[in-house]
Amino acid sequence: MYVCICNGVTDHQIRDAAANGVRSVAELTMRTGCGATCGTCLDTAAAILEAHAPAPRTAFSVPMLGAAISQAA
């Protein structure tokens, strides 16, 4: 479906942007033009972007890092 009628941006394009690392509405606007004209689509675009953002990566804990360093030495 079209989310941004003014600039012809679809929900599919917003999901693709989320999958490719877009995390903010401002960045979405820069990359796709979504919301750049009238802005009435920004709430919907933000909801789609948030719903399709990949889960955050878990970082290695400091003790594991310490073990890797001690093994390398």
Buried (B, 14 or more C-beta within 10 A) or exposed (E): EEBBEBBEBBBEBBBBBBEEEBEEBEEBBEBBBBBBEEBEBBEBBBEBBEEBBEEEEEEEEEEEEEEEEEEEE
